[in-house]
């Protein structure tokens, strides 16, 4: 069995004020999910709008390394 933490999906702050969107928020929520037992994370990086730009992904990964 694998537990995956899905941190934000296609949701934004318009859907809920607690949706993590910045690299720092994703790192903090990802670390909390791992502490709670998640073995994998699924995130949607953003630089404003959802996108798969390497700069946004790299920033999120860098924050995760620091957490």
PyMOL commands that set and color helices and strands:
alter all, ss='L'
color gray80, all
select helices_A, chain A and resi 23-35+54-66
alter helices_A, ss='H'
color red, helices_A
select strands_A, chain A and resi 4-6+40-42
alter strands_A, ss='S'
color yellow, strands_A
deselect
rebuild
show_as cartoon
